[in-house]
Amino acid sequence: MGYFIIALFVIALDQFTKWLIVKNLELGDSIEVIKNFFYITSHRNTGAAWGVLAGQMWFFYIITILVVVGLGYYIIKHAKGNVLLGVSLGLMLGGAIGNFIDRVWRKEVVDFIHVYIINYSFPVFNIADSALCIGVGLLIIYMILEEKAAKEKKNA
């Protein structure tokens, strides 16, 4: 149950920050937070990461529904007693639903976190994207640790 609360927190934070951007910035407006590194930039995306498959909303609806059902199932069936797995799945669930809400209600995803890394303008993203990436990273760590534990058990 706690992992679903993580997802709800991600959804709430994601939607609140997107609401702030839509209410207070015009599309394309940018606020400098840390010069040459971090900006709040009002941007919209009709595709996936980096605008891949722009305009393919029905594809994203179907995929997201399948992903949300799968993540919910894994949280219920496999995350009990495994904090790392549960947190990773909760973050991914919240991120998937956060962007899904945008796609359903706005027909586009609101992005606003704009980072420059050594003169490279990283594609603008949002809280849901961040939660998805962190969740996937934690899932990879979980899988590596599980594989290591299985090898150690096999060798013991």
Secondary structure as a PSIPRED ss2 file (coil, helix, strand):
# PSIPRED VFORMAT (PSIPRED V4.0)

   1 M C   1.000  0.000  0.000
   2 G H   0.000  1.000  0.000
   3 Y H   0.000  1.000  0.000
   4 F H   0.000  1.000  0.000
   5 I H   0.000  1.000  0.000
   6 I H   0.000  1.000  0.000
   7 A H   0.000  1.000  0.000
   8 L H   0.000  1.000  0.000
   9 F H   0.000  1.000  0.000
  10 V H   0.000  1.000  0.000
  11 I H   0.000  1.000  0.000
  12 A H   0.000  1.000  0.000
  13 L H   0.000  1.000  0.000
  14 D H   0.000  1.000  0.000
  15 Q H   0.000  1.000  0.000
  16 F H   0.000  1.000  0.000
  17 T H   0.000  1.000  0.000
  18 K H   0.000  1.000  0.000
  19 W H   0.000  1.000  0.000
  20 L H   0.000  1.000  0.000
  21 I H   0.000  1.000  0.000
  22 V H   0.000  1.000  0.000
  23 K H   0.000  1.000  0.000
  24 N H   0.000  1.000  0.000
  25 L C   1.000  0.000  0.000
  26 E C   1.000  0.000  0.000
  27 L C   1.000  0.000  0.000
  28 G C   1.000  0.000  0.000
  29 D C   1.000  0.000  0.000
  30 S E   0.000  0.000  1.000
  31 I E   0.000  0.000  1.000
  32 E E   0.000  0.000  1.000
  33 V E   0.000  0.000  1.000
  34 I E   0.000  0.000  1.000
  35 K C   1.000  0.000  0.000
  36 N C   1.000  0.000  0.000
  37 F C   1.000  0.000  0.000
  38 F E   0.000  0.000  1.000
  39 Y E   0.000  0.000  1.000
  40 I E   0.000  0.000  1.000
  41 T E   0.000  0.000  1.000
  42 S E   0.000  0.000  1.000
  43 H E   0.000  0.000  1.000
  44 R E   0.000  0.000  1.000
  45 N E   0.000  0.000  1.000
  46 T C   1.000  0.000  0.000
  47 G C   1.000  0.000  0.000
  48 A C   1.000  0.000  0.000
  49 A H   0.000  1.000  0.000
  50 W H   0.000  1.000  0.000
  51 G H   0.000  1.000  0.000
  52 V C   1.000  0.000  0.000
  53 L C   1.000  0.000  0.000
  54 A C   1.000  0.000  0.000
  55 G C   1.000  0.000  0.000
  56 Q C   1.000  0.000  0.000
  57 M H   0.000  1.000  0.000
  58 W H   0.000  1.000  0.000
  59 F H   0.000  1.000  0.000
  60 F H   0.000  1.000  0.000
  61 Y H   0.000  1.000  0.000
  62 I H   0.000  1.000  0.000
  63 I H   0.000  1.000  0.000
  64 T H   0.000  1.000  0.000
  65 I H   0.000  1.000  0.000
  66 L H   0.000  1.000  0.000
  67 V H   0.000  1.000  0.000
  68 V H   0.000  1.000  0.000
  69 V H   0.000  1.000  0.000
  70 G H   0.000  1.000  0.000
  71 L H   0.000  1.000  0.000
  72 G H   0.000  1.000  0.000
  73 Y H   0.000  1.000  0.000
  74 Y H   0.000  1.000  0.000
  75 I H   0.000  1.000  0.000
  76 I H   0.000  1.000  0.000
  77 K H   0.000  1.000  0.000
  78 H H   0.000  1.000  0.000
  79 A C   1.000  0.000  0.000
  80 K C   1.000  0.000  0.000
  81 G C   1.000  0.000  0.000
  82 N C   1.000  0.000  0.000
  83 V H   0.000  1.000  0.000
  84 L H   0.000  1.000  0.000
  85 L H   0.000  1.000  0.000
  86 G H   0.000  1.000  0.000
  87 V H   0.000  1.000  0.000
  88 S H   0.000  1.000  0.000
  89 L H   0.000  1.000  0.000
  90 G H   0.000  1.000  0.000
  91 L H   0.000  1.000  0.000
  92 M H   0.000  1.000  0.000
  93 L H   0.000  1.000  0.000
  94 G H   0.000  1.000  0.000
  95 G H   0.000  1.000  0.000
  96 A H   0.000  1.000  0.000
  97 I H   0.000  1.000  0.000
  98 G H   0.000  1.000  0.000
  99 N H   0.000  1.000  0.000
 100 F H   0.000  1.000  0.000
 101 I H   0.000  1.000  0.000
 102 D H   0.000  1.000  0.000
 103 R H   0.000  1.000  0.000
 104 V H   0.000  1.000  0.000
 105 W H   0.000  1.000  0.000
 106 R C   1.000  0.000  0.000
 107 K C   1.000  0.000  0.000
 108 E C   1.000  0.000  0.000
 109 V E   0.000  0.000  1.000
 110 V E   0.000  0.000  1.000
 111 D E   0.000  0.000  1.000
 112 F E   0.000  0.000  1.000
 113 I E   0.000  0.000  1.000
 114 H E   0.000  0.000  1.000
 115 V E   0.000  0.000  1.000
 116 Y E   0.000  0.000  1.000
 117 I E   0.000  0.000  1.000
 118 I C   1.000  0.000  0.000
 119 N C   1.000  0.000  0.000
 120 Y E   0.000  0.000  1.000
 121 S E   0.000  0.000  1.000
 122 F C   1.000  0.000  0.000
 123 P C   1.000  0.000  0.000
 124 V C   1.000  0.000  0.000
 125 F E   0.000  0.000  1.000
 126 N C   1.000  0.000  0.000
 127 I H   0.000  1.000  0.000
 128 A H   0.000  1.000  0.000
 129 D H   0.000  1.000  0.000
 130 S H   0.000  1.000  0.000
 131 A H   0.000  1.000  0.000
 132 L H   0.000  1.000  0.000
 133 C H   0.000  1.000  0.000
 134 I H   0.000  1.000  0.000
 135 G H   0.000  1.000  0.000
 136 V H   0.000  1.000  0.000
 137 G H   0.000  1.000  0.000
 138 L H   0.000  1.000  0.000
 139 L H   0.000  1.000  0.000
 140 I H   0.000  1.000  0.000
 141 I H   0.000  1.000  0.000
 142 Y H   0.000  1.000  0.000
 143 M H   0.000  1.000  0.000
 144 I H   0.000  1.000  0.000
 145 L H   0.000  1.000  0.000
 146 E H   0.000  1.000  0.000
 147 E H   0.000  1.000  0.000
 148 K H   0.000  1.000  0.000
 149 A H   0.000  1.000  0.000
 150 A H   0.000  1.000  0.000
 151 K H   0.000  1.000  0.000
 152 E H   0.000  1.000  0.000
 153 K H   0.000  1.000  0.000
 154 K H   0.000  1.000  0.000
 155 N H   0.000  1.000  0.000
 156 A C   1.000  0.000  0.000
